[in-house]
Amino acid sequence: MKRKYEEILETVVKTFLQTHEPIGSATLKEKLPFEIAPATIRYYFNKMVERGELEQLHKSSGRIPTESTMKFYWRKHLGDLELICDAMDELARISEKEEMFMLLKPLKENRLQAVERVGDRYLILVFGSDEYVIRYQSQLESFLKDLIGYELDEVKQIAKDVGMMSLYHKMRAKNDEEITAINPEAIIRIAGERSGWGKRHVRLFLEGDVIEELSTGLHFEPVIPKGFMALRTEAIVDNRPTKILCMGAIDHDFTKIFKEV
């Protein structure tokens, strides 16, 4: 009975992701891989409503999954995830169709290798792929040399934290060049729907900083607004190792882009 219960609940979620319509007993009966009477389905529906797994919006309507059920479903199926499509244009097409926002950033090692002094005027920060020039200060030179071996994004965050804003903004400018944002209109819509989301949240996503701040895996509230989720992973896109962040409504079909490993 437990197995049948779980299969019914899973089928409700999968059907809802496809239709975004309340699921009735007749519809569900056609989707299930085993024979079951409509009255039995209604019995299970009532149990699932009692347990907070499904909800009924109107007395005469079918059932839809609750937010907690959607979270459980995604944790089960996308705890370890893999990108389905590896072409940028295809990702853009799917994300726009599913009303999802995506950030992509090339994944490369770019560590601070040296801090070189040019007379008494400049310091050059030499990274694996970039160089940054700032005005010389003796204390600054010593401080930066202690950061040799750190990744560029780590140095950028430290520069911001200690008030080295000139260096931070130079690194940010480079970061902006590398970030690709797909369907940014989705973030604007999310901010409009969520009164607690202001300009700071929108900027965090549109400028790409969030792709470094979120760890690999699934993220829900409070990091992400209620009713939404984000997936952070790494994959090959257009033959390049890439950091990926995908965000959308929790009841939209992320399996169009990702699959469980």
Buried (B, 14 or more C-beta within 10 A) or exposed (E): EEEEBEEBBBBBBBBBBEEEEBBBBEBBBEEBEEEBEEEBBBEBBEBBBEEEBBBBEEEEEBBBBBBEBBBBBBEEBBEEBEBBBBEBEEBBBBBBEBBBBBBBBBBBEBBBEEBEEEEEEEBBBBBEEEEBBBEBEEEBBEBBBEBBEBBBBBBBBBBBEEEBEEBBEBBBEBBEEEBBBBBBEBBEBBBEEBEEBEEEBBEBBBBBBBBBEBEEBBBBBEEBBEBBBBBBBEBEBEEEEBBBBBBBBBBBBBBBBBEEE
